[in-house]
């Protein structure tokens, strides 16, 4: 795999592993060397996504800039607490994008669904609007729990929620939504 193609994978893994990297850095007193590496990878992700298009491109850029800012501030201020708010910001950005799309002609879930099935039936179009609303509720809930874990300061709880439980819930919601949409399309082939 070339370096250019490996970069999106590496930065994607970094974002998914954020809670574990922060926990590791704190547990082993090594944030001072982890933070610059994380900031560099996030900067590379930002630069890479500037050349891309798609419904979530801006989200990726905002999340990368947020991560860079939190890494730099934490490094300069020599405090880890700011890093704990990264999942809160990610949920807030996702809520803004998904919620904002509800006031457009095509909600974000419909845009994503049309990447795979360009000719969505009307019933699926209505369904994607409802799913966008469900994702908004999820981001409010998940962001609220992420905020609680950040303010509470228990690193085991913060890492467990933001590094495992939230991902499992997102995967469950994505998988359930996809299965239901497939069944709707089969029932109403138009």
N, C-alpha and C positions, 0 to 999 in steps of 0.2 A: 504494500500500500504506500503510495507516494506521500510525501509530507503535506502536500496541499489537500489531499483527500483525508489524511489522518487528522488534520486540525479540527474539523467539525466533530469528529468522534471524540477526540480528546477533550475539547471544550464542553461537549454535551455530557460526558462522564463527569467532568469537574462540577458542572452545575448540579447534577444528580447527587454527587458525593459531597456537596457543600457541608451538610451537617456533620458528616463523619470526619471531614478534613478539619473543621473547626474543633470538634471534640478531640481529635488526635493531636492537633497543635497545642491545645490547652493541657491535655493530659501529659504531654511530653515536653512542655515548655519550648515549643518550636514554631510558634506562630511568626516569629520574626523572619524566618526564611520561607515559610509557606505562603505568607501574604503577598510578597512580591511576585512569586511564581503564579499564584492565583490571579493577581491583577494583570499580569502579562498575558496569561491565557484568555482572560476575559476581554482584554484589549484586542487580541488577535481575533476573537469571535466577533467582536463589534465590527472590526474592519472587514471581515469576511462577509458578514450579513449586509453590509452597505451595498454590495454588488448583487444582492439577491432581491427577488420580488416575492410576494405572497402575502396571505392574510395575516401571518404572524411575524413578519419581518421586523416591524417596528417594535413589537413586544420583545423580541430577542435583543434588539439594540438597547432598549430602555433597561432591560434586566441586566445586560452586560455593563452599561454605564453605572447603574446602581451598585453592582458588585464591585466594580473598580473603585467607586467612591467610598464604599464601606471598607474595603481593604486598605486604601490609602489613609483614610481617617483613623482606622484602628491602628495601623502601623505608626503613624505620626503621634497619635495620642497615647499609644501603648496601652490600649484597652480592648478587650474582646467583646464587650457588651454590644457595641454597634453591629457586629457581625451577626448577632442573634436576630436582628430585625430583617435580614435579607428575605427569609420566607414570607414575612408580613408584606414587604414591598412587592414581591412577586405576585402574591395573591391580589393585592390592590391593583396592580397593573392589569392582571388578567380580568379582574372584575370590571375595570374601566373599559377594556377592549370588548369583552363579551356584552356588558351592559350597554355600552355605546352603540354596538351593532344592532341592538333591538330597535333603535330609532332609524335604521337605514332600511333600504329596500330588501337587503339580503343579510340576515344575521350571520355571524361568524360560523356557526355550526353548519348552516346551509352551504356557505362557501367551501368549507372543508369537505362536506359530503359531496358537493358537485365536482371536486377534484377527482373523485373516484367514479361517481355516477352523474355525468353531466345532465341527463334527462330525468331528474327527480319528478315523480308524480306529485300532484297537488297535496295528497295526504302526507307525503314525506316532507314536503315544504312546510306545512303547518306543524308537523312533528318537530322539525329542526328548530323552529322558533321556540317551542316549548322546552326543548333540550337546552337551548341557549339560556333560557330562564333558570333551568335547573342548575346549569353550571354557575350562573351568577350566585345562586343560593349556596352552592358548594364553596365558592371562593370567599363568600362572606363568613361561612362557618369555619373553613380551614384557616383563613386569615385571622379570625378571632382566636382560635385555639393557638395558632402560631404566636400571636401577640401575647396571649396568656403565658405560654411557655417561655417567651423571651423575657417578660417582666418578672416571672417567678424565679428565673435564674438557676433552676435545677438542670444541669447539663445532661443528665441521663434522660430526663423527661423531654427536654428540648430535642435531643438527638433522636430519641425513639419516635416522637411525633413527626418531626420535620424530615427525618431521614428514612422512615420506614412506614409508619401508619398512614401518613398523608399520601404517600405514593401508592400504597395498597388501595386506599379509598379512591384515588384518581383512576387507577387501573380498573377497579371494579365498576366505576361509573362509566368509563369509556367502553369497556367490554359490554356492559349491559345495554348501553345506548346503541352500540353497533348491532348487537343481536336483535334488539327490538326493531331498529330501522330496516334490517334485512327482512324480517318477518312482515313488516308493513309493505315493503316493496313487492314481496311475493304475493301477498293477498290482493294488492291493487296494481296489477301490472300495466294498466291503461294501454 
